[in-house]
């Protein structure tokens, strides 16, 4: 079995509360990104990232 990565939480919020909120939000986040609207938003974001960092993309394609 693999070891769990030790989490760093400097927020003052108890770790169990952060994990509870994450469990509540994750299904909605996944559903959004699997939807048509989410796919469009992601494609729009990806295009913005590609135009803002054209040199990084050239290095990725060359590798």
N, CA, C and O atoms as a CHARMM CRD file, in Angstrom:
* protein
*
  252
    1    1 UNK  N      0.83200  -1.17600   0.00000 PROA 1      0.00000
    2    1 UNK  CA     0.00000   0.00000   0.00000 PROA 1      0.00000
    3    1 UNK  C      0.88000   1.24300   0.00000 PROA 1      0.00000
    4    1 UNK  O      1.92700   1.27300   0.64700 PROA 1      0.00000
    5    2 UNK  N      0.45100   2.25900  -0.72400 PROA 2      0.00000
    6    2 UNK  CA     1.17500   3.51700  -0.75600 PROA 2      0.00000
    7    2 UNK  C      0.86400   4.35800   0.46900 PROA 2      0.00000
    8    2 UNK  O     -0.20100   4.24800   1.07700 PROA 2      0.00000
    9    3 UNK  N      1.80400   5.18200   0.80200 PROA 3      0.00000
   10    3 UNK  CA     1.58500   6.08200   1.93500 PROA 3      0.00000
   11    3 UNK  C      0.84000   7.32000   1.46300 PROA 3      0.00000
   12    3 UNK  O      1.01800   7.77500   0.33300 PROA 3      0.00000
   13    4 UNK  N      0.00500   7.85700   2.33900 PROA 4      0.00000
   14    4 UNK  CA    -0.71200   9.09100   2.02300 PROA 4      0.00000
   15    4 UNK  C      0.24600  10.25600   2.12700 PROA 4      0.00000
   16    4 UNK  O      1.10100  10.29800   3.01100 PROA 4      0.00000
   17    5 UNK  N      0.09700  11.19400   1.22400 PROA 5      0.00000
   18    5 UNK  CA     0.89400  12.40400   1.25800 PROA 5      0.00000
   19    5 UNK  C      0.44800  13.25300   2.43600 PROA 5      0.00000
   20    5 UNK  O     -0.74900  13.44800   2.64800 PROA 5      0.00000
   21    6 UNK  N      1.40700  13.75600   3.20400 PROA 6      0.00000
   22    6 UNK  CA     1.06600  14.59500   4.34500 PROA 6      0.00000
   23    6 UNK  C      0.55600  15.93400   3.83400 PROA 6      0.00000
   24    6 UNK  O      1.22100  16.59500   3.03700 PROA 6      0.00000
   25    7 UNK  N     -0.61900  16.32900   4.29000 PROA 7      0.00000
   26    7 UNK  CA    -1.23300  17.57200   3.86700 PROA 7      0.00000
   27    7 UNK  C     -0.70000  18.73300   4.69400 PROA 7      0.00000
   28    7 UNK  O     -0.45900  18.59700   5.89400 PROA 7      0.00000
   29    8 UNK  N     -0.52300  19.85400   4.05100 PROA 8      0.00000
   30    8 UNK  CA    -0.09600  21.06500   4.73500 PROA 8      0.00000
   31    8 UNK  C     -1.29200  22.00000   4.78800 PROA 8      0.00000
   32    8 UNK  O     -1.80400  22.42900   3.75400 PROA 8      0.00000
   33    9 UNK  N     -1.73000  22.31100   5.99000 PROA 9      0.00000
   34    9 UNK  CA    -2.90300  23.16600   6.17600 PROA 9      0.00000
   35    9 UNK  C     -2.51600  24.28800   7.12900 PROA 9      0.00000
   36    9 UNK  O     -2.46900  24.09000   8.34300 PROA 9      0.00000
   37   10 UNK  N     -2.24400  25.45100   6.58400 PROA 10     0.00000
   38   10 UNK  CA    -1.87200  26.60400   7.39700 PROA 10     0.00000
   39   10 UNK  C     -3.02700  27.59500   7.52500 PROA 10     0.00000
   40   10 UNK  O     -2.81300  28.74000   7.92400 PROA 10     0.00000
   41   11 UNK  N     -4.23100  27.17800   7.19500 PROA 11     0.00000
   42   11 UNK  CA    -5.36300  28.09200   7.15200 PROA 11     0.00000
   43   11 UNK  C     -6.02800  28.30600   8.50800 PROA 11     0.00000
   44   11 UNK  O     -6.75400  29.28400   8.68600 PROA 11     0.00000
   45   12 UNK  N     -5.80100  27.43000   9.44600 PROA 12     0.00000
   46   12 UNK  CA    -6.50300  27.52000  10.71300 PROA 12     0.00000
   47   12 UNK  C     -7.84100  26.80600  10.68900 PROA 12     0.00000
   48   12 UNK  O     -8.50200  26.68700  11.72100 PROA 12     0.00000
   49   13 UNK  N     -8.24500  26.33200   9.51800 PROA 13     0.00000
   50   13 UNK  CA    -9.49300  25.57400   9.38100 PROA 13     0.00000
   51   13 UNK  C     -9.15100  24.09900   9.60500 PROA 13     0.00000
   52   13 UNK  O     -8.20600  23.59100   9.00300 PROA 13     0.00000
   53   14 UNK  N     -9.89900  23.41200  10.45400 PROA 14     0.00000
   54   14 UNK  CA    -9.60200  21.99500  10.68900 PROA 14     0.00000
   55   14 UNK  C     -9.63100  21.19200   9.38300 PROA 14     0.00000
   56   14 UNK  O    -10.49300  21.40900   8.53200 PROA 14     0.00000
   57   15 UNK  N     -8.69100  20.27100   9.23800 PROA 15     0.00000
   58   15 UNK  CA    -8.55600  19.48300   8.00900 PROA 15     0.00000
   59   15 UNK  C     -9.83900  18.71700   7.69700 PROA 15     0.00000
   60   15 UNK  O    -10.22100  18.61200   6.53200 PROA 15     0.00000
   61   16 UNK  N    -10.51200  18.18100   8.71800 PROA 16     0.00000
   62   16 UNK  CA   -11.73400  17.40800   8.45800 PROA 16     0.00000
   63   16 UNK  C    -12.83200  18.28800   7.85800 PROA 16     0.00000
   64   16 UNK  O    -13.65400  17.79800   7.08400 PROA 16     0.00000
   65   17 UNK  N    -12.86100  19.58400   8.20400 PROA 17     0.00000
   66   17 UNK  CA   -13.85700  20.48000   7.61600 PROA 17     0.00000
   67   17 UNK  C    -13.52300  20.79400   6.16200 PROA 17     0.00000
   68   17 UNK  O    -14.42600  20.88900   5.33100 PROA 17     0.00000
   69   18 UNK  N    -12.25000  20.95600   5.84400 PROA 18     0.00000
   70   18 UNK  CA   -11.83400  21.17900   4.46200 PROA 18     0.00000
   71   18 UNK  C    -12.21100  19.96700   3.61200 PROA 18     0.00000
   72   18 UNK  O    -12.72900  20.11400   2.50500 PROA 18     0.00000
   73   19 UNK  N    -11.95200  18.77600   4.13200 PROA 19     0.00000
   74   19 UNK  CA   -12.28200  17.55800   3.38600 PROA 19     0.00000
   75   19 UNK  C    -13.78900  17.39600   3.21200 PROA 19     0.00000
   76   19 UNK  O    -14.24000  16.91900   2.17000 PROA 19     0.00000
   77   20 UNK  N    -14.56800  17.78300   4.20800 PROA 20     0.00000
   78   20 UNK  CA   -16.03300  17.70300   4.10800 PROA 20     0.00000
   79   20 UNK  C    -16.54400  18.63700   3.01700 PROA 20     0.00000
   80   20 UNK  O    -17.38800  18.25200   2.20800 PROA 20     0.00000
   81   21 UNK  N    -16.03600  19.85300   2.99900 PROA 21     0.00000
   82   21 UNK  CA   -16.44100  20.81700   1.96700 PROA 21     0.00000
   83   21 UNK  C    -16.04400  20.29600   0.58600 PROA 21     0.00000
   84   21 UNK  O    -16.81500  20.40600  -0.36800 PROA 21     0.00000
   85   22 UNK  N    -14.84200  19.73100   0.48200 PROA 22     0.00000
   86   22 UNK  CA   -14.38500  19.19200  -0.80300 PROA 22     0.00000
   87   22 UNK  C    -15.30300  18.06000  -1.27000 PROA 22     0.00000
   88   22 UNK  O    -15.63300  17.98300  -2.45300 PROA 22     0.00000
   89   23 UNK  N    -15.71500  17.18600  -0.35300 PROA 23     0.00000
   90   23 UNK  CA   -16.62000  16.08400  -0.72400 PROA 23     0.00000
   91   23 UNK  C    -17.97200  16.60100  -1.19900 PROA 23     0.00000
   92   23 UNK  O    -18.60900  15.99500  -2.06000 PROA 23     0.00000
   93   24 UNK  N    -18.40600  17.72600  -0.63200 PROA 24     0.00000
   94   24 UNK  CA   -19.68700  18.30700  -1.03700 PROA 24     0.00000
   95   24 UNK  C    -19.57400  18.96200  -2.41300 PROA 24     0.00000
   96   24 UNK  O    -20.47300  18.82300  -3.24200 PROA 24     0.00000
   97   25 UNK  N    -18.47000  19.67700  -2.66000 PROA 25     0.00000
   98   25 UNK  CA   -18.31600  20.43200  -3.90100 PROA 25     0.00000
   99   25 UNK  C    -17.88400  19.59000  -5.09700 PROA 25     0.00000
  100   25 UNK  O    -18.26500  19.89200  -6.22800 PROA 25     0.00000
  101   26 UNK  N    -17.10600  18.55300  -4.87100 PROA 26     0.00000
  102   26 UNK  CA   -16.53500  17.78600  -5.97400 PROA 26     0.00000
  103   26 UNK  C    -17.56600  17.25000  -6.96600 PROA 26     0.00000
  104   26 UNK  O    -17.35200  17.39800  -8.16900 PROA 26     0.00000
  105   27 UNK  N    -18.65800  16.64400  -6.54000 PROA 27     0.00000
  106   27 UNK  CA   -19.62700  16.14600  -7.53400 PROA 27     0.00000
  107   27 UNK  C    -20.18300  17.24600  -8.43900 PROA 27     0.00000
  108   27 UNK  O    -20.37900  17.02200  -9.63400 PROA 27     0.00000
  109   28 UNK  N    -20.43800  18.43200  -7.88100 PROA 28     0.00000
  110   28 UNK  CA   -20.95000  19.53800  -8.69200 PROA 28     0.00000
  111   28 UNK  C    -19.89300  20.05400  -9.65900 PROA 28     0.00000
  112   28 UNK  O    -20.21000  20.39900 -10.79700 PROA 28     0.00000
  113   29 UNK  N    -18.65100  20.10700  -9.21900 PROA 29     0.00000
  114   29 UNK  CA   -17.55800  20.54800 -10.09600 PROA 29     0.00000
  115   29 UNK  C    -17.39200  19.56700 -11.25200 PROA 29     0.00000
  116   29 UNK  O    -17.26300  19.97700 -12.40500 PROA 29     0.00000
  117   30 UNK  N    -17.39600  18.28000 -10.94400 PROA 30     0.00000
  118   30 UNK  CA   -17.26500  17.26400 -11.99500 PROA 30     0.00000
  119   30 UNK  C    -18.43600  17.32700 -12.97300 PROA 30     0.00000
  120   30 UNK  O    -18.23900  17.23400 -14.18400 PROA 30     0.00000
  121   31 UNK  N    -19.64400  17.48500 -12.45500 PROA 31     0.00000
  122   31 UNK  CA   -20.81800  17.55900 -13.32700 PROA 31     0.00000
  123   31 UNK  C    -20.73000  18.76700 -14.25400 PROA 31     0.00000
  124   31 UNK  O    -21.08800  18.67100 -15.42700 PROA 31     0.00000
  125   32 UNK  N    -20.25800  19.90300 -13.74100 PROA 32     0.00000
  126   32 UNK  CA   -20.12300  21.09400 -14.57700 PROA 32     0.00000
  127   32 UNK  C    -19.13400  20.85200 -15.70500 PROA 32     0.00000
  128   32 UNK  O    -19.43200  21.15500 -16.86000 PROA 32     0.00000
  129   33 UNK  N    -17.96900  20.31400 -15.39100 PROA 33     0.00000
  130   33 UNK  CA   -16.95900  20.12300 -16.42800 PROA 33     0.00000
  131   33 UNK  C    -17.31200  19.00900 -17.40300 PROA 33     0.00000
  132   33 UNK  O    -16.75800  18.95900 -18.50100 PROA 33     0.00000
  133   34 UNK  N    -18.20900  18.12600 -17.03100 PROA 34     0.00000
  134   34 UNK  CA   -18.67200  17.09900 -17.95800 PROA 34     0.00000
  135   34 UNK  C    -19.81700  17.59900 -18.83500 PROA 34     0.00000
  136   34 UNK  O    -20.14500  16.96500 -19.83800 PROA 34     0.00000
  137   35 UNK  N    -20.42800  18.72600 -18.47000 PROA 35     0.00000
  138   35 UNK  CA   -21.54600  19.27100 -19.23800 PROA 35     0.00000
  139   35 UNK  C    -21.04000  20.00900 -20.47800 PROA 35     0.00000
  140   35 UNK  O    -19.85300  20.31800 -20.58200 PROA 35     0.00000
  141   36 UNK  N    -21.94200  20.28700 -21.40900 PROA 36     0.00000
  142   36 UNK  CA   -21.56800  21.02900 -22.61900 PROA 36     0.00000
  143   36 UNK  C    -21.05700  22.41900 -22.26300 PROA 36     0.00000
  144   36 UNK  O    -20.06400  22.88500 -22.82300 PROA 36     0.00000
  145   37 UNK  N    -21.73800  23.08000 -21.33000 PROA 37     0.00000
  146   37 UNK  CA   -21.31700  24.42000 -20.91800 PROA 37     0.00000
  147   37 UNK  C    -19.91600  24.37900 -20.30400 PROA 37     0.00000
  148   37 UNK  O    -19.08000  25.23700 -20.58900 PROA 37     0.00000
  149   38 UNK  N    -19.67100  23.38600 -19.47000 PROA 38     0.00000
  150   38 UNK  CA   -18.35500  23.24300 -18.85800 PROA 38     0.00000
  151   38 UNK  C    -17.27500  22.97500 -19.89000 PROA 38     0.00000
  152   38 UNK  O    -16.16300  23.49300 -19.78400 PROA 38     0.00000
  153   39 UNK  N    -17.60300  22.16500 -20.89000 PROA 39     0.00000
  154   39 UNK  CA   -16.63700  21.87600 -21.95600 PROA 39     0.00000
  155   39 UNK  C    -16.30100  23.14600 -22.73700 PROA 39     0.00000
  156   39 UNK  O    -15.14300  23.37600 -23.08700 PROA 39     0.00000
  157   40 UNK  N    -17.33000  23.98000 -23.01200 PROA 40     0.00000
  158   40 UNK  CA   -17.09000  25.25000 -23.70800 PROA 40     0.00000
  159   40 UNK  C    -16.22400  26.18300 -22.87400 PROA 40     0.00000
  160   40 UNK  O    -15.28600  26.79500 -23.38600 PROA 40     0.00000
  161   41 UNK  N    -16.54300  26.29000 -21.58300 PROA 41     0.00000
  162   41 UNK  CA   -15.76800  27.16100 -20.69500 PROA 41     0.00000
  163   41 UNK  C    -14.31600  26.69000 -20.61800 PROA 41     0.00000
  164   41 UNK  O    -13.39700  27.50900 -20.63300 PROA 41     0.00000
  165   42 UNK  N    -14.10700  25.38800 -20.53800 PROA 42     0.00000
  166   42 UNK  CA   -12.74500  24.86000 -20.46900 PROA 42     0.00000
  167   42 UNK  C    -11.99600  25.14200 -21.76100 PROA 42     0.00000
  168   42 UNK  O    -10.82800  25.53200 -21.72800 PROA 42     0.00000
  169   43 UNK  N    -12.65600  24.94900 -22.90400 PROA 43     0.00000
  170   43 UNK  CA   -12.01300  25.22300 -24.19000 PROA 43     0.00000
  171   43 UNK  C    -11.64000  26.70200 -24.29900 PROA 43     0.00000
  172   43 UNK  O    -10.56600  27.03900 -24.79600 PROA 43     0.00000
  173   44 UNK  N    -12.52900  27.58200 -23.83500 PROA 44     0.00000
  174   44 UNK  CA   -12.25300  29.01800 -23.84600 PROA 44     0.00000
  175   44 UNK  C    -11.05000  29.33700 -22.95300 PROA 44     0.00000
  176   44 UNK  O    -10.17100  30.10300 -23.34900 PROA 44     0.00000
  177   45 UNK  N    -11.00900  28.75800 -21.76400 PROA 45     0.00000
  178   45 UNK  CA    -9.89000  28.97200 -20.84400 PROA 45     0.00000
  179   45 UNK  C     -8.58700  28.45600 -21.45200 PROA 45     0.00000
  180   45 UNK  O     -7.54500  29.10500 -21.36400 PROA 45     0.00000
  181   46 UNK  N     -8.66600  27.28200 -22.06600 PROA 46     0.00000
  182   46 UNK  CA    -7.47200  26.66900 -22.66900 PROA 46     0.00000
  183   46 UNK  C     -6.92500  27.55900 -23.78200 PROA 46     0.00000
  184   46 UNK  O     -5.71100  27.72900 -23.89200 PROA 46     0.00000
  185   47 UNK  N     -7.80200  28.12900 -24.60700 PROA 47     0.00000
  186   47 UNK  CA    -7.35000  29.02800 -25.67000 PROA 47     0.00000
  187   47 UNK  C     -6.68600  30.25800 -25.08500 PROA 47     0.00000
  188   47 UNK  O     -5.67300  30.72500 -25.60700 PROA 47     0.00000
  189   48 UNK  N     -7.24600  30.79100 -23.99900 PROA 48     0.00000
  190   48 UNK  CA    -6.63500  31.95200 -23.35100 PROA 48     0.00000
  191   48 UNK  C     -5.24600  31.60500 -22.82700 PROA 48     0.00000
  192   48 UNK  O     -4.30900  32.39300 -22.95900 PROA 48     0.00000
  193   49 UNK  N     -5.12200  30.42700 -22.23600 PROA 49     0.00000
  194   49 UNK  CA    -3.81600  30.00700 -21.72400 PROA 49     0.00000
  195   49 UNK  C     -2.81100  29.85600 -22.85600 PROA 49     0.00000
  196   49 UNK  O     -1.64900  30.23700 -22.71500 PROA 49     0.00000
  197   50 UNK  N     -3.25700  29.30100 -23.97600 PROA 50     0.00000
  198   50 UNK  CA    -2.36300  29.09800 -25.11700 PROA 50     0.00000
  199   50 UNK  C     -1.89600  30.42000 -25.71500 PROA 50     0.00000
  200   50 UNK  O     -0.75200  30.53300 -26.15400 PROA 50     0.00000
  201   51 UNK  N     -2.77300  31.41700 -25.73500 PROA 51     0.00000
  202   51 UNK  CA    -2.37900  32.70600 -26.30900 PROA 51     0.00000
  203   51 UNK  C     -1.51600  33.51200 -25.35100 PROA 51     0.00000
  204   51 UNK  O     -0.68600  34.30700 -25.79300 PROA 51     0.00000
  205   52 UNK  N     -1.69300  33.32400 -24.05300 PROA 52     0.00000
  206   52 UNK  CA    -0.90000  34.06600 -23.07600 PROA 52     0.00000
  207   52 UNK  C      0.50400  33.50800 -22.93400 PROA 52     0.00000
  208   52 UNK  O      1.41700  34.24200 -22.55400 PROA 52     0.00000
  209   53 UNK  N      0.70200  32.23400 -23.22900 PROA 53     0.00000
  210   53 UNK  CA     2.01100  31.61100 -23.07500 PROA 53     0.00000
  211   53 UNK  C      2.41200  30.85700 -24.33900 PROA 53     0.00000
  212   53 UNK  O      2.54100  29.63300 -24.30100 PROA 53     0.00000
  213   54 UNK  N      2.61000  31.54800 -25.44900 PROA 54     0.00000
  214   54 UNK  CA     2.93000  30.82800 -26.68100 PROA 54     0.00000
  215   54 UNK  C      4.29600  30.14500 -26.63500 PROA 54     0.00000
  216   54 UNK  O      4.46500  29.10100 -27.26500 PROA 54     0.00000
  217   55 UNK  N      5.26100  30.68400 -25.92400 PROA 55     0.00000
  218   55 UNK  CA     6.58700  30.07000 -25.87300 PROA 55     0.00000
  219   55 UNK  C      6.58500  28.75400 -25.10300 PROA 55     0.00000
  220   55 UNK  O      7.32300  27.83500 -25.45900 PROA 55     0.00000
  221   56 UNK  N      5.77700  28.64600 -24.06400 PROA 56     0.00000
  222   56 UNK  CA     5.68800  27.41700 -23.31300 PROA 56     0.00000
  223   56 UNK  C      5.12500  26.29200 -24.18100 PROA 56     0.00000
  224   56 UNK  O      5.57800  25.15200 -24.08100 PROA 56     0.00000
  225   57 UNK  N      4.16400  26.59200 -25.01100 PROA 57     0.00000
  226   57 UNK  CA     3.55500  25.58500 -25.86500 PROA 57     0.00000
  227   57 UNK  C      4.53300  25.06000 -26.90200 PROA 57     0.00000
  228   57 UNK  O      4.51100  23.87200 -27.22600 PROA 57     0.00000
  229   58 UNK  N      5.37800  25.91600 -27.42000 PROA 58     0.00000
  230   58 UNK  CA     6.35900  25.47800 -28.40500 PROA 58     0.00000
  231   58 UNK  C      7.33700  24.49000 -27.77000 PROA 58     0.00000
  232   58 UNK  O      7.73400  23.51800 -28.41100 PROA 58     0.00000
  233   59 UNK  N      7.72600  24.72800 -26.52600 PROA 59     0.00000
  234   59 UNK  CA     8.63300  23.81300 -25.83800 PROA 59     0.00000
  235   59 UNK  C      7.95700  22.47200 -25.60600 PROA 59     0.00000
  236   59 UNK  O      8.59600  21.42600 -25.72700 PROA 59     0.00000
  237   60 UNK  N      6.65000  22.49100 -25.26900 PROA 60     0.00000
  238   60 UNK  CA     5.91300  21.24300 -25.04700 PROA 60     0.00000
  239   60 UNK  C      5.81700  20.42600 -26.33500 PROA 60     0.00000
  240   60 UNK  O      5.95600  19.20300 -26.30800 PROA 60     0.00000
  241   61 UNK  N      5.58100  21.09600 -27.45800 PROA 61     0.00000
  242   61 UNK  CA     5.41900  20.39700 -28.73100 PROA 61     0.00000
  243   61 UNK  C      6.75200  19.83700 -29.22600 PROA 61     0.00000
  244   61 UNK  O      6.77300  18.82000 -29.92000 PROA 61     0.00000
  245   62 UNK  N      7.85700  20.48300 -28.88000 PROA 62     0.00000
  246   62 UNK  CA     9.17300  20.03900 -29.33300 PROA 62     0.00000
  247   62 UNK  C      9.62000  18.80600 -28.53900 PROA 62     0.00000
  248   62 UNK  O     10.41900  18.01000 -29.03300 PROA 62     0.00000
  249   63 UNK  N      9.12500  18.64700 -27.34400 PROA 63     0.00000
  250   63 UNK  CA     9.57300  17.53800 -26.47800 PROA 63     0.00000
  251   63 UNK  C      8.96400  16.21900 -26.87900 PROA 63     0.00000
  252   63 UNK  O      9.23900  15.19500 -26.25300 PROA 63     0.00000
